[in-house]
Amino acid sequence: SPPYIVCSFVFSCAQVSLGKVLKAVVVMRSLFIDRTIVRGFNENHYSADGKLDLWTKSQYQVFQKVTDHATTALLHYQLPQMPDVVVRSFMTWLRSYIKLFQSPCQRCGRFLQDGLPPTWRDFRTLEAFHDTCRM
């Protein structure tokens, strides 16, 4: 079976495709992940001049939320003395979104809440939760 994550490195960025679910741009500064932008699989990741777009938010609320959660994940996985562990842990966490639209919330059991799937992933168990159910 094909790998779930396909990475190609452009300058100091990694473009990550997660099945046909989402694409993420992971911006690296030296050996550290600086930030991540998540967009839908069908969204354009390049600006009009053909350069990788590192700033434009997804047009979809679900991927804007995943981008926000990715920022929180980067804060959670901070280990300045072990950047390799950080990258591996973050990519494992990001890979858990392969079932973004197939995983029910672990608290309420529903697939949608306010029109959105469970966008939060627990950092330890990788279980899916809606924002309001994770507390």
N, C-alpha and C positions, 0 to 999 in steps of 0.2 A: 504494500500500500504506500501511497506517496506520503512524504513527511508533512506534518501539520504546519510547521513553520519553515518558510523559505526566506532567507536573509540575503540581501545583497548590499555591500557597503559602498557608499558614495561619499567621498570626502570624509567628514567626521560624523556621518550619519549612517544608521542602519535602517533600511527599509524592510519592514517585517510584514509578510502576508500571512494571515491566519485563515487557511482554507478559503472559502468564498464568503467569509463573515466580515472581516475587517482588514484594513491595512494601517500600519503604524509607522511613523518616522521616529526613530530613537536617536536623539541628538547627543553625540558624545563630545566631551571635553577632556582631552587626554584619555585616560583609561576610565573615566567616570561618566555615568549617564547624567546629562544635564537636564533634559526634559524629553517628553514624549507627546506626540500629536497623533490621535487616533481618528481615523475617518472610515466611512463605509467602503466596502470592497469596490463599489462602482464609482466612487468619487475620484476626481482628478487630484493627483498629488503634485502636479507641476503648475507653475505660474505661466502666464502668457508668453514669457520669454524662454520657456523650456527648462527653467531651473526648478529644483526641488523646492516646494512651498513649505517652509518651516513655521509659518505663522497663522494661516487661515484655518479657522475652526471648521469642524464638520458642519454640514447643513442639517444634520440629524441630531436631535436632542440626545438620543441613546449614546451616540459616539462622543458627544460633548461630555456626557457624564463619565464615560469610560476614560476619557482624557483626564478629567479631574481626579478620578480614582488612581490613575497611573501616577499622577503627581504626588498623591498621598503615599502610594506604594514606594516611590523613590525615597521619600523621607523615612519610611519604615525600614527599608533595606539598607540604610546608610552604614557602611563599614569602611571608612577611609583607608584602613590598613589592608583591606582584602577586596580590591575592586573586582577580581574575578568571581568571587562568591556573590557579590552584589549583582553583577550582570547575569550570572546563572540563576540566581533566585528571582530576579525581576523577570527574566524571560520565561521561567517556569510559571510564575504568577500570570504573566500576559497570555501564555498558552492556554490557560484555563478558560479564556474567552472563546475558544473554538466552539463551545456549546452555548454561546450567549443567548440564542433564541430557542434553545432546546431544554435548558435547565430550569426547573421550577425553583421558586424561593424555598430555602430550607426551613424558614420559619412559618410562612403562611401557606405554602404549598401551591401557590398560584403562579402562572406563567407571566401574567401581566398585572400591573398595578398602575393606575393612571396612564394606561396606554404604553407602559414601558416594561421590558423584561427586567429580571433581577440584574442590575449592573454592578453591584458590589461583589467582590470576591475576598473572602477571608484570607489574610496573609499566611496563616499557618495551614488551614485545612483546604483552602481554595474553594470552599463551598459558596454557592450563589445566594445572595440576599437582595431584596429590594432595599433602597436607601432607608425607608422608614422601619423596616423589619430587622435591620442589623443591630439595633441598639439593645 
